[in-house]
């Protein structure tokens, strides 16, 4: 099994809870091995807070926050980032508006100042908005003929219907042109607030200096976010099947169903048995679909958990004339593990892999910060990183068999995108919406 040998991984045992003089809280790992600082942070909200008739607002805000702020236009702002080798970025995921910052130790003051400007005084100049909007629309047009993109969007629509999780994060070809600058500013005002802010910093900075930087950067944000309540939702009950006709050489199959909440006592058992089903080249699905039958080059499946729901979702691609056989193979293998569960050998190998793989999530300062931020967002304790492998070890064969039946016993939601082969087993016709 891999050992924890990298400096960030060793430093993970020294996680501190830091509170700045102004009350900004962060998880902090001081590591002077190299003169770098990495910060990951997130606000509650994300794409689920987009207006129902304008999905894509959060994504557009994320693309525009670094396009000029304060007295700096877009060109000057980026020149200052580049001159100091400062890496700054934003994204709007389903439940969170996330940010990242990475810099050399000597450039920390300017890096945090540029971030402060982006968060508090983004310009949203009309020329920049239209330039970024055009780029988003161009991407959406490409995705409108991409079978994987179509299948994923249709899967979320089938799974979640009119719930915010059923809407595309990046918007549609109908919604993005309608987004106004006022929508962007209103989103920033509602979402970027201190009460939902979660921060992780890893690197070469002392606690006193970091506390002052956090106050300077985040201290003037509004105290409280204005979030629209999002209801909990359970993904649509399988089995269901939808078909989207598209004249492409390869048919894409996306499959899944209701998942398991991160705080469910069975979550780790689900993670273990899911690795047995779909965790790489030794998994059951890969062995059946790729090695034995040669139906696809690759097949993937993962557990996804959100603040208000959970899924398992998988994807593969195959020849049009073998789409039906591929769907049957996936359904058969998932039905088999649901009915029989894994073997003791599979369980032991999966647990060994999952314990060793944690090192890969801690191999750089940025990766360590990202891992710890996800733990914060999942409301896990600050010492979870030390407890995780013990929790993995505690999973029993009975646990995995019980959870496999709970996860996969009802069958699959399946979306097939491609030519219309007879082998598609009478899919429910579906017309793709504008993307």
HUWO-V931242 format. One record per residue. RES is the residue in three letters. OMEGA is omega in whole degrees, -180 to 180 (none if undefined). NEAR is the number of other ideal C-beta (glycine too) atoms within 8 Angstrom. D_CENTER is the distance of its C-alpha to the mean C-alpha in Angstrom with 1 decimal. Layout:
RES & OMEGA & NEAR & D_CENTER
RES & OMEGA & NEAR & D_CENTER
This chain:
UNK & 178 & 5 & 27.3
UNK & 176 & 7 & 25.8
UNK & 179 & 5 & 27.0
UNK & -173 & 9 & 25.3
UNK & -178 & 7 & 27.0
UNK & -179 & 10 & 25.0
UNK & 178 & 8 & 25.8
UNK & -180 & 16 & 22.3
UNK & 177 & 12 & 22.1
UNK & -179 & 9 & 25.7
UNK & -178 & 13 & 24.9
UNK & 179 & 13 & 22.2
UNK & -176 & 7 & 25.2
UNK & -179 & 7 & 26.3
UNK & 178 & 12 & 23.5
UNK & 168 & 9 & 25.3
UNK & -176 & 9 & 24.6
UNK & 174 & 12 & 25.9
UNK & -178 & 7 & 27.2
UNK & 176 & 14 & 28.5
UNK & 180 & 6 & 32.0
UNK & 176 & 7 & 30.4
UNK & 176 & 6 & 28.3
UNK & -177 & 14 & 24.8
UNK & 177 & 8 & 23.2
UNK & 164 & 12 & 21.0
UNK & -169 & 14 & 20.4
UNK & 173 & 13 & 22.4
UNK & 179 & 17 & 23.2
UNK & -176 & 12 & 26.3
UNK & -177 & 12 & 26.6
UNK & -179 & 6 & 29.5
UNK & 175 & 7 & 29.2
UNK & -176 & 8 & 28.3
UNK & -179 & 7 & 28.8
UNK & 174 & 11 & 25.1
UNK & 176 & 16 & 22.9
UNK & 177 & 15 & 19.1
UNK & 171 & 12 & 17.4
UNK & -178 & 14 & 13.8
UNK & -179 & 13 & 13.8
UNK & 172 & 12 & 12.3
UNK & 173 & 14 & 14.1
UNK & 179 & 12 & 13.7
UNK & 178 & 15 & 13.6
UNK & -175 & 14 & 11.1
UNK & 179 & 15 & 11.7
UNK & 178 & 12 & 13.2
UNK & 175 & 12 & 16.0
UNK & 172 & 14 & 17.1
UNK & -176 & 7 & 20.6
UNK & -178 & 7 & 21.0
UNK & -179 & 5 & 23.1
UNK & 174 & 12 & 21.1
UNK & -179 & 14 & 17.4
UNK & -179 & 17 & 16.0
UNK & -179 & 14 & 17.6
UNK & 178 & 16 & 14.7
UNK & 180 & 14 & 13.5
UNK & 175 & 16 & 17.2
UNK & -180 & 14 & 17.6
UNK & -180 & 11 & 14.9
UNK & -172 & 11 & 16.8
UNK & -175 & 13 & 20.1
UNK & 180 & 12 & 20.0
UNK & 178 & 11 & 21.2
UNK & 178 & 12 & 23.7
UNK & 177 & 11 & 26.5
UNK & -179 & 13 & 27.3
UNK & 180 & 6 & 30.5
UNK & -179 & 2 & 33.3
UNK & 174 & 9 & 31.3
UNK & -174 & 8 & 30.6
UNK & -178 & 10 & 27.7
UNK & -178 & 6 & 29.8
UNK & 180 & 9 & 31.1
UNK & -179 & 15 & 27.8
UNK & 177 & 9 & 26.3
UNK & 179 & 8 & 29.6
UNK & 175 & 12 & 29.3
UNK & -176 & 12 & 25.8
UNK & -177 & 8 & 27.1
UNK & -179 & 6 & 30.4
UNK & -180 & 11 & 28.9
UNK & 179 & 8 & 26.1
UNK & 178 & 14 & 23.5
UNK & -175 & 9 & 19.9
UNK & -180 & 14 & 18.1
UNK & -179 & 7 & 15.0
UNK & 174 & 14 & 13.0
UNK & 176 & 9 & 10.0
UNK & 176 & 14 & 9.5
UNK & -173 & 10 & 6.3
UNK & -174 & 10 & 7.6
UNK & -173 & 11 & 9.3
UNK & 170 & 12 & 9.5
UNK & -170 & 17 & 11.1
UNK & 176 & 14 & 10.3
UNK & 177 & 13 & 12.9
UNK & 180 & 13 & 14.2
UNK & 180 & 14 & 17.9
UNK & -175 & 12 & 19.8
UNK & 168 & 14 & 23.6
UNK & -178 & 10 & 26.8
UNK & -176 & 11 & 28.5
UNK & -177 & 5 & 31.4
UNK & -173 & 11 & 29.2
UNK & -178 & 13 & 27.4
UNK & 180 & 7 & 29.6
UNK & -180 & 11 & 29.0
UNK & -179 & 14 & 25.2
UNK & 178 & 12 & 24.8
UNK & 178 & 10 & 27.3
UNK & 176 & 14 & 25.5
UNK & 178 & 12 & 22.3
UNK & -180 & 12 & 24.5
UNK & -179 & 13 & 26.0
UNK & -177 & 13 & 22.7
UNK & -172 & 12 & 21.7
UNK & -175 & 9 & 25.2
UNK & 175 & 7 & 27.0
UNK & -172 & 13 & 25.0
UNK & -176 & 11 & 27.6
UNK & 178 & 10 & 26.0
UNK & -178 & 10 & 29.1
UNK & -179 & 7 & 29.8
UNK & 178 & 6 & 30.1
UNK & 179 & 13 & 26.7
UNK & -178 & 13 & 25.1
UNK & 178 & 8 & 26.8
UNK & -180 & 8 & 25.9
UNK & 177 & 12 & 22.2
UNK & -180 & 12 & 22.5
UNK & 178 & 8 & 24.4
UNK & 179 & 9 & 21.7
UNK & -180 & 15 & 19.1
UNK & 178 & 11 & 21.7
UNK & 178 & 8 & 22.6
UNK & 180 & 9 & 19.1
UNK & 178 & 14 & 19.1
UNK & 178 & 10 & 22.5
UNK & -178 & 8 & 21.5
UNK & -178 & 10 & 18.7
UNK & 175 & 12 & 21.4
UNK & 178 & 7 & 23.2
UNK & -174 & 8 & 20.4
UNK & 180 & 14 & 20.4
UNK & 178 & 11 & 16.9
UNK & 179 & 10 & 15.6
UNK & -178 & 17 & 18.3
UNK & -179 & 16 & 17.6
UNK & -180 & 10 & 13.9
UNK & 180 & 12 & 15.0
UNK & 179 & 15 & 18.0
UNK & 179 & 13 & 16.3
UNK & 178 & 12 & 14.3
UNK & 178 & 10 & 17.7
UNK & -176 & 12 & 19.6
UNK & -169 & 14 & 17.3
UNK & 176 & 14 & 17.2
UNK & -176 & 8 & 20.1
UNK & 176 & 4 & 20.8
UNK & 179 & 9 & 18.2
UNK & 178 & 11 & 15.8
UNK & 178 & 13 & 12.9
UNK & -180 & 10 & 15.3
UNK & -180 & 10 & 15.3
UNK & -178 & 10 & 13.5
UNK & -173 & 13 & 11.2
UNK & 178 & 10 & 13.4
UNK & -180 & 16 & 16.6
UNK & 177 & 12 & 19.4
UNK & 175 & 11 & 22.6
UNK & -171 & 7 & 24.4
UNK & -173 & 12 & 22.4
UNK & 177 & 14 & 21.6
UNK & -177 & 8 & 25.3
UNK & -177 & 8 & 26.1
UNK & -179 & 13 & 23.9
UNK & 179 & 6 & 26.4
UNK & 178 & 8 & 26.4
UNK & 177 & 6 & 27.3
UNK & -179 & 11 & 24.0
UNK & -180 & 15 & 22.1
UNK & 180 & 9 & 24.3
UNK & 178 & 8 & 24.1
UNK & 179 & 13 & 20.3
UNK & -180 & 11 & 20.5
UNK & -177 & 9 & 23.4
UNK & -168 & 11 & 21.7
UNK & -172 & 14 & 18.3
UNK & -176 & 10 & 19.2
UNK & -171 & 14 & 21.2
UNK & -171 & 10 & 22.0
UNK & 179 & 7 & 21.8
UNK & -175 & 10 & 18.0
UNK & 174 & 12 & 17.4
UNK & -172 & 10 & 16.0
UNK & 168 & 14 & 16.9
UNK & 177 & 16 & 17.1
UNK & 177 & 15 & 19.7
UNK & 175 & 16 & 20.8
UNK & -170 & 12 & 23.9
UNK & 177 & 11 & 27.5
UNK & -180 & 11 & 28.4
UNK & -175 & 6 & 30.5
UNK & -178 & 9 & 29.6
UNK & 179 & 6 & 32.1
UNK & -180 & 9 & 31.0
UNK & 179 & 14 & 27.4
UNK & 179 & 13 & 28.3
UNK & 178 & 10 & 30.3
UNK & 179 & 12 & 27.5
UNK & 177 & 14 & 25.1
UNK & -180 & 12 & 27.8
UNK & -174 & 9 & 28.6
UNK & -172 & 11 & 25.1
UNK & -170 & 12 & 23.8
UNK & -178 & 10 & 27.2
UNK & 177 & 5 & 28.2
UNK & 176 & 11 & 25.1
UNK & -178 & 8 & 25.9
UNK & -172 & 6 & 26.3
UNK & 177 & 7 & 24.5
UNK & 176 & 13 & 21.7
UNK & -174 & 6 & 22.8
UNK & 172 & 11 & 20.1
UNK & -180 & 4 & 20.8
UNK & 178 & 4 & 20.6
UNK & -179 & 8 & 18.1
UNK & 171 & 6 & 19.6
UNK & -179 & 5 & 18.3
UNK & 173 & 9 & 18.2
UNK & 180 & 6 & 18.6
UNK & -177 & 14 & 17.6
UNK & -177 & 9 & 20.8
UNK & 175 & 8 & 23.1
UNK & 1 & 10 & 23.6
UNK & 173 & 8 & 25.4
UNK & 178 & 10 & 24.9
UNK & 176 & 12 & 24.9
UNK & -180 & 13 & 24.6
UNK & 175 & 13 & 25.8
UNK & 179 & 14 & 25.3
UNK & 178 & 8 & 28.2
UNK & -175 & 10 & 27.4
UNK & 179 & 4 & 29.9
UNK & -177 & 9 & 28.0
UNK & -176 & 4 & 29.1
UNK & 175 & 10 & 26.2
UNK & 178 & 16 & 25.0
UNK & 178 & 14 & 21.3
UNK & 173 & 16 & 20.6
UNK & -174 & 15 & 17.3
UNK & 179 & 14 & 17.9
UNK & -179 & 14 & 16.6
UNK & 179 & 16 & 17.4
UNK & -177 & 12 & 17.0
UNK & -176 & 15 & 15.1
UNK & -177 & 12 & 15.8
UNK & -177 & 8 & 15.0
UNK & -178 & 7 & 13.9
UNK & 173 & 6 & 17.4
UNK & 179 & 8 & 19.3
UNK & -180 & 3 & 21.9
UNK & -174 & 11 & 21.2
UNK & -177 & 11 & 17.5
UNK & 175 & 10 & 18.6
UNK & 177 & 13 & 21.0
UNK & 179 & 14 & 18.4
UNK & -180 & 10 & 16.3
UNK & -177 & 16 & 19.6
UNK & 176 & 16 & 20.8
UNK & 175 & 14 & 17.7
UNK & 178 & 13 & 18.1
UNK & -180 & 14 & 21.7
UNK & -167 & 15 & 20.8
UNK & -174 & 14 & 18.3
UNK & 172 & 10 & 17.6
UNK & -169 & 7 & 19.1
UNK & 177 & 4 & 22.6
UNK & -176 & 7 & 24.4
UNK & -180 & 12 & 22.6
UNK & -178 & 11 & 24.5
UNK & 179 & 14 & 22.8
UNK & -179 & 14 & 23.1
UNK & -177 & 10 & 26.7
UNK & -173 & 12 & 27.7
UNK & -177 & 15 & 26.1
UNK & -172 & 13 & 26.5
UNK & -175 & 7 & 29.2
UNK & -170 & 7 & 31.6
UNK & -179 & 9 & 31.4
UNK & -176 & 5 & 30.1
UNK & -175 & 11 & 28.2
UNK & 177 & 10 & 25.1
UNK & 180 & 4 & 24.1
UNK & 174 & 8 & 20.8
UNK & -178 & 13 & 18.9
UNK & 176 & 8 & 15.5
UNK & -176 & 13 & 14.1
UNK & 170 & 9 & 11.5
UNK & 176 & 11 & 11.0
UNK & 176 & 9 & 8.2
UNK & -179 & 11 & 9.1
UNK & -179 & 10 & 9.1
UNK & -172 & 7 & 11.9
UNK & 178 & 10 & 14.2
UNK & 178 & 14 & 13.6
UNK & -179 & 12 & 12.4
UNK & 151 & 14 & 12.5
UNK & -175 & 14 & 13.3
UNK & -179 & 11 & 12.9
UNK & -175 & 14 & 14.6
UNK & 171 & 14 & 16.1
UNK & 178 & 14 & 19.3
UNK & -176 & 12 & 21.9
UNK & 175 & 13 & 25.7
UNK & -177 & 8 & 29.0
UNK & -176 & 11 & 30.0
UNK & 178 & 6 & 33.0
UNK & -178 & 10 & 31.0
UNK & -180 & 16 & 28.2
UNK & 178 & 11 & 30.0
UNK & 180 & 11 & 30.6
UNK & 178 & 15 & 27.0
UNK & 179 & 14 & 25.9
UNK & -179 & 9 & 28.8
UNK & 179 & 12 & 27.9
UNK & -179 & 16 & 24.3
UNK & -179 & 11 & 25.7
UNK & -178 & 9 & 28.5
UNK & 178 & 13 & 26.6
UNK & 176 & 12 & 24.1
UNK & -179 & 10 & 27.3
UNK & -179 & 9 & 29.0
UNK & 177 & 15 & 26.5
UNK & -177 & 11 & 26.3
UNK & -172 & 8 & 30.1
UNK & -174 & 6 & 31.0
UNK & 180 & 10 & 28.0
UNK & 174 & 13 & 27.7
UNK & 178 & 5 & 30.6
UNK & 179 & 7 & 31.3
UNK & 178 & 6 & 30.9
UNK & 179 & 9 & 27.5
UNK & -178 & 14 & 26.5
UNK & -179 & 8 & 28.0
UNK & 180 & 9 & 26.4
UNK & 179 & 14 & 22.9
UNK & 178 & 12 & 23.4
UNK & 179 & 9 & 24.8
UNK & -176 & 10 & 21.9
UNK & 177 & 12 & 19.3
UNK & 180 & 11 & 21.5
UNK & -175 & 9 & 22.0
UNK & 179 & 8 & 18.5
UNK & 179 & 11 & 17.6
UNK & -178 & 13 & 19.7
UNK & 178 & 8 & 17.5
UNK & -176 & 10 & 14.7
UNK & -169 & 14 & 17.5
UNK & 174 & 10 & 19.3
UNK & 178 & 8 & 19.0
UNK & -179 & 14 & 19.0
UNK & 179 & 11 & 15.7
UNK & 177 & 12 & 14.0
UNK & 179 & 18 & 15.9
UNK & 180 & 15 & 14.9
UNK & 179 & 11 & 11.2
UNK & -179 & 11 & 11.9
UNK & 177 & 16 & 14.2
UNK & 179 & 16 & 12.1
UNK & 176 & 8 & 9.7
UNK & 178 & 11 & 13.1
UNK & -178 & 11 & 14.3
UNK & 177 & 10 & 11.7
UNK & 179 & 9 & 12.4
UNK & 176 & 5 & 16.0
UNK & -178 & 6 & 17.1
UNK & -175 & 5 & 20.4
UNK & 179 & 7 & 20.8
UNK & -179 & 7 & 22.5
UNK & -178 & 9 & 19.9
UNK & 179 & 13 & 19.5
UNK & -176 & 6 & 23.2
UNK & -168 & 9 & 23.2
UNK & -175 & 9 & 20.3
UNK & 175 & 8 & 22.6
UNK & 178 & 7 & 25.3
UNK & 176 & 9 & 23.1
UNK & -179 & 12 & 22.3
UNK & -175 & 8 & 26.1
UNK & -179 & 7 & 27.0
UNK & -179 & 12 & 25.4
UNK & 177 & 7 & 28.4
UNK & 177 & 9 & 29.2
UNK & 178 & 6 & 30.0
UNK & -176 & 11 & 26.7
UNK & 179 & 16 & 24.9
UNK & 178 & 11 & 27.4
UNK & -177 & 10 & 27.1
UNK & 178 & 13 & 23.3
UNK & 178 & 15 & 23.4
UNK & -180 & 11 & 25.8
UNK & -177 & 8 & 23.8
UNK & -166 & 15 & 20.6
UNK & -175 & 13 & 22.4
UNK & -177 & 9 & 25.9
UNK & -178 & 8 & 25.6
UNK & -169 & 9 & 24.6
UNK & 158 & 11 & 21.9
UNK & -175 & 15 & 20.6
UNK & 174 & 14 & 21.1
UNK & 180 & 16 & 20.8
UNK & 179 & 16 & 23.1
UNK & 179 & 15 & 23.3
UNK & 175 & 14 & 26.4
UNK & -171 & 9 & 30.1
UNK & -178 & 6 & 31.8
UNK & 175 & 11 & 33.2
UNK & -176 & 4 & 35.4
UNK & -179 & 9 & 33.3
UNK & 172 & 12 & 30.4
UNK & 175 & 8 & 32.1
UNK & 177 & 4 & 32.7
UNK & 174 & 11 & 29.2
UNK & -176 & 7 & 29.0
UNK & 179 & 7 & 29.3
UNK & 178 & 10 & 26.6
UNK & -178 & 5 & 26.8
UNK & 175 & 9 & 23.6
UNK & 175 & 7 & 23.2
UNK & -179 & 6 & 23.2
UNK & none & 13 & 20.0
